[in-house]
Amino acid sequence: MSDEKEYSQDQTYQKGDVIYHPVFKDTGKIIKIDWTVTRIQKIWVDFKEAGSKILIAGQKKANNKEKKR
């Protein structure tokens, strides 16, 4: 599918988005979205081969450039 997105934990998604997960090597459709108390997305994805999975998204990457003490 041409409109699929590659899954990444730091991206946000919408219900109905089609994603490709490189670890599962599978494509799936987001069927539900919820939020954690820390505003990280939980996405329910129905993959073609891997089945239903709950993934996280919208998680900011850690800043590894913090000063060491």
Backbone bond lengths (Angstrom), bond angles and torsions (degrees), N, CA, C in turn:
res aa  C-N    CA-C-N  psi(-1)  N-CA   C-N-CA  omega(-1)  CA-C   N-CA-C  phi
1 M - - - 1.456 - - 1.517 109.49 -
2 S 1.277 115.59 136.76 1.457 119.55 -174.73 1.520 113.12 -78.68
3 D 1.333 118.73 -21.82 1.456 120.25 -177.28 1.530 113.09 -99.17
4 E 1.333 117.50 14.09 1.461 119.50 177.66 1.528 110.36 -77.72
5 K 1.324 115.05 151.91 1.459 121.89 -179.98 1.521 107.73 -114.46
6 E 1.336 116.85 146.05 1.452 118.86 174.70 1.524 108.70 -79.17
7 Y 1.325 116.74 131.38 1.452 122.16 -177.35 1.525 111.04 -65.40
8 S 1.317 115.11 135.97 1.451 123.33 174.17 1.521 107.52 -147.45
9 Q 1.331 117.48 137.03 1.459 121.24 -178.04 1.519 112.82 -63.90
10 D 1.326 117.79 -22.82 1.466 119.42 -176.75 1.528 113.36 -91.44
11 Q 1.324 118.06 0.07 1.461 121.80 177.45 1.524 109.52 -96.48
12 T 1.332 116.76 158.16 1.460 121.44 172.44 1.519 108.68 -109.14
13 Y 1.314 115.82 155.43 1.461 121.57 -174.44 1.516 110.86 -134.47
14 Q 1.333 114.85 168.40 1.456 121.79 177.31 1.523 108.70 -124.14
15 K 1.330 114.26 154.52 1.461 119.72 176.49 1.525 108.54 -56.91
16 G 1.319 116.06 133.87 1.460 121.33 -179.43 1.514 113.85 97.17
17 D 1.350 117.37 -15.06 1.470 119.75 177.20 1.522 109.34 -62.43
18 V 1.309 115.33 146.24 1.458 121.90 175.46 1.520 106.87 -107.11
19 I 1.346 115.80 126.62 1.459 119.90 -177.79 1.524 110.74 -123.35
20 Y 1.326 114.19 153.83 1.461 121.85 172.81 1.519 107.26 -110.13
21 H 1.336 117.45 126.59 1.462 121.59 179.03 1.533 108.01 -103.41
22 P 1.347 117.67 115.58 1.464 120.51 -175.39 1.529 114.57 -66.71
23 V 1.332 118.50 -27.99 1.464 120.41 178.40 1.531 110.20 -73.20
24 F 1.331 116.54 -45.12 1.461 120.49 178.53 1.525 112.15 -76.94
25 K 1.340 116.45 -17.62 1.472 122.41 -174.85 1.526 109.06 52.32
26 D 1.347 114.14 50.95 1.455 120.65 -173.47 1.532 109.80 -149.10
27 T 1.309 115.36 155.41 1.454 122.83 178.77 1.526 108.62 -111.09
28 G 1.348 114.81 140.84 1.457 118.58 179.27 1.511 111.71 -148.03
29 K 1.320 115.10 165.23 1.463 122.20 -179.46 1.524 109.10 -109.51
30 I 1.345 116.21 135.61 1.458 121.51 178.61 1.529 107.86 -76.14
31 I 1.335 115.25 122.16 1.456 119.87 -176.02 1.526 112.83 -107.25
32 K 1.333 117.10 -17.18 1.462 120.20 180.00 1.523 108.75 -156.97
33 I 1.341 116.18 148.18 1.465 121.95 176.72 1.518 108.18 -134.05
34 D 1.318 115.26 137.63 1.459 122.26 174.78 1.529 106.63 -138.39
35 W 1.332 116.29 172.01 1.467 120.67 -177.90 1.519 109.43 -126.17
36 T 1.329 116.60 143.32 1.450 121.27 172.43 1.528 108.00 -80.30
37 V 1.332 117.28 171.06 1.463 120.76 178.74 1.528 111.71 -65.50
38 T 1.320 117.29 -21.02 1.470 121.10 178.19 1.533 111.92 -95.89
39 R 1.335 116.05 17.31 1.471 123.65 175.41 1.535 113.44 63.44
40 I 1.323 115.59 37.76 1.461 121.25 171.62 1.522 106.53 -103.19
41 Q 1.318 116.49 134.79 1.462 120.36 -179.91 1.519 111.21 -71.31
42 K 1.336 115.59 140.34 1.454 122.39 165.67 1.526 104.40 -111.56
43 I 1.309 116.86 122.86 1.460 119.92 -178.55 1.529 109.45 -117.66
44 W 1.327 114.65 132.99 1.455 121.80 175.68 1.522 106.03 -95.42
45 V 1.322 115.74 122.51 1.463 120.78 -176.05 1.524 109.01 -122.26
46 D 1.325 115.93 133.16 1.455 121.83 176.08 1.529 107.17 -101.25
47 F 1.335 116.42 99.01 1.462 121.85 -179.72 1.521 110.70 -83.33
48 K 1.328 115.69 151.10 1.465 120.95 -178.11 1.521 112.14 -63.83
49 E 1.342 117.37 -45.68 1.463 121.40 -177.02 1.531 112.57 -106.36
50 A 1.325 117.93 -37.55 1.475 122.20 -174.40 1.524 112.83 -80.95
51 G 1.319 118.25 -10.90 1.463 121.42 179.95 1.520 111.83 81.69
52 S 1.311 116.33 -159.91 1.463 121.60 -177.45 1.527 110.43 -81.88
53 K 1.326 115.60 135.00 1.464 122.69 179.83 1.518 108.98 -138.21
54 I 1.338 116.20 149.74 1.458 121.79 171.67 1.519 106.71 -109.64
55 L 1.323 115.72 123.37 1.464 121.75 -177.93 1.520 109.68 -121.05
56 I 1.328 116.08 161.48 1.454 119.94 173.53 1.517 109.22 -100.85
57 A 1.316 115.19 154.18 1.460 120.97 179.14 1.522 108.13 -153.51
58 G 1.311 116.54 167.04 1.455 120.68 178.34 1.517 113.17 72.71
59 Q 1.326 116.16 19.14 1.456 120.74 -179.74 1.521 108.25 -92.48
60 K 1.332 116.19 121.38 1.458 120.14 -179.42 1.517 110.12 -67.87
61 K 1.342 114.36 144.06 1.459 119.76 177.60 1.523 109.57 -70.00
62 A 1.322 114.72 143.11 1.467 120.23 179.04 1.526 109.34 -69.01
63 N 1.325 115.72 143.68 1.458 121.14 177.31 1.519 107.71 -87.99
64 N 1.327 117.13 106.38 1.458 121.82 -178.14 1.520 112.89 -84.39
65 K 1.311 117.38 6.08 1.459 120.79 -177.49 1.533 112.48 -100.08
66 E 1.355 116.53 18.46 1.441 119.34 178.84 1.518 110.15 -68.00
67 K 1.331 115.44 149.47 1.460 120.25 -179.24 1.524 110.45 -67.86
68 K 1.335 115.37 138.18 1.456 120.70 174.67 1.517 108.43 -91.21
69 R 1.293 116.07 141.21 1.466 120.98 179.62 1.501 111.08 -101.35
